[in-house]
């Protein structure tokens, strides 16, 4: 968890804020979805200056049956299990709607959240990057690996043989068909 769990730094990345919304399902959905015009009850309840809906997850906690909220944070969102452990009991006690805001929900704007009931802050967690371990294939050549640049799509891989294998197979099939036609025609 972070030192000030309700402070959203402008450069926040890989952080999620988790809230319980203690309302019946229909009312919770109305708060999360918002109303006509520019009013958005969730933004007001969260005490946020800026909030983007597309980076908010909201769902009934019973959708996580079998996994639990703590399990979803660790397995689904990549939160460090050691970060979740001190608040596991609080997370397990949530029994209605859950609202999870990722760092992107705050649009890079530094702010301090001031949630008010029926919205309760359950925790703020940092997501961890899963360590990727590459195991070389037996007999494979080792090459220097260049780590991917975040946000940049990798260049398409061009192989020296490209489509030549398919063209060769097609050419061989055509030759076989021509020979079969010639041989079947010459036997008459």
N, C-alpha and C positions, 0 to 999 in steps of 0.2 A: 504494500500500500504506500501511498505517497505521504510526505510529511503534512501537507495541508490538503486534505482530500477534496475540498470544495474549490480550490484555486485551479483555474484552467489557464495554464501558460499559453502565450501566443504560439510557441513552437511545440505544443503538445503533439506527440505522435505515439502510436502504439499504447494508448491509455483508454480505459473504459470506465465510465461512471455508471454504477448500478443502483437502481431505485426500486422500491416497492410502491405500487399505487393501490392504496387500500380502498377500493371502490368495487361495487358489483360490476360484472362484465360489461353490460351495456353502457354504464356511466364511464367506465375506464376507457372503453373504445371511443366514446365521444370526446373525452379529454385528450386522448392521443391524436385522434384524427383532426381535431380543431373544428371551428365553426365557420359561419359565413364571414366574409370580410377578412381583415388582418388579425383578428383575435385568435390566439392559440392558447387554450387553457394550460397545456403542458408547459409551454415556455414560461407562462406566468407562475405556475406552481413550482417550476424549477428555479425561478429567479434568475433566468439567463437573459443577458443582453442580446445575444445572437444565438440562433438555434436553427439547424437545417434538418428538416423532417426525414430526408432520405438516408441520414446516418443515425437514425433512431430505430431500435428494435423494441417492440412492445408485444407481449403475449401473456396469456394466462400461465401461471406457474405450473398448473397441472399438465401443460403441454410437455413438460420435462419429466414426466413420470418415468421412473427407472433410471434416469440419468441424474436428476436433481440439478438445482441451480449451480452449485459448486462444480459439479461434473461438467456442466455445459460451459462454464467459464474456462475451465482448464482444457477440456478436450475440444470444445467447439470454437472458442475464441483465442486459445493459446495463452491464457493467463498462467503465470507461474504457480504451481500447486502450493508452494511454500507461502506465497502471498495470500492465497485463499484460506489456508488452514486456520489462522486466528479468527476469521469471521464465518467459519463453516456453520456454526450454530445459528447465527443471525440469518444467513442465507437459507438454511433449512427451515427456519420459522416463517419465512415469507409464504403467504398462502393465497394470495390473490393475483394481481397483475404485476408483471415485471417490466421495467423500462430500462433499457441499456443505451447509453449515449457514447458513441465513439468520439475520439478527439476531433475527427472531421466534422462532427455535428456543430462544433463551435466556430467553424469557419476561420480558424487561425486568429481569433480575437481573444486577447487576454481578458478574463473576467473572473468574478467570484460568484459562485452559485449560492443561492440562499433558498433551498427547498422549504416548502411549507406543506402542512398536512392538507390533503391525504397522501401527498408524495413524501416518502421517507428515503433518505440516503442510506444504502446498505454498505457501500464500499466503493473505493476507487482502486483500480488494479492496472498494473503495467503488463502489457502483453510481451511475451518473449519470442525471439526468433528461434525457431526450431533449428537445431544444428543439423546440417546436411552432411552426411558421411557418404562419400562415394567409394565404392569398393571396385577396384580394377578387375576386369575380366582376366581369366588366366591366359597368358600369352599375349596380352594387349600391350601395345607400346605406350609408354608414359609420355604425356605431353604436358607442357606448362598450361595450367588452367587459368583463365581470366575470369574473375567473378563477374556476374551479370550486373549491369548498371540498373538501379531501381528506376522504374518508369520508362525504360527504353526497351522496345521489343527486340528480341534477338534477330540477327540477320538470317535469312534463309540459308540452309546448308546446301551447297552445290557439290555433288559427287562427280568425280571424273568420268564415271561410266554412265551417269544420268540415265537416259532412255535408250542407250545403245543396246542394252540387254534385251529389251522388249522388241526393238526393231530387228535384232538378229534372230530372235525366236520367230517373229512373223515372216521374215525372209526365208528361214529354213522351212516353215510350214508351207509357204507358197511353192518352194522348190519341190517339196515332197508331193504336194497336190498335183503339180505339173507333171512330174515323173509318173505318178500313178495314172494320170489321165492319158499320157503318151503310151505307157505300157498297156493300159487296158484298151486303148484304141488300136494299137498295133497288133494286138492278139486277134483281131477279128478278121 
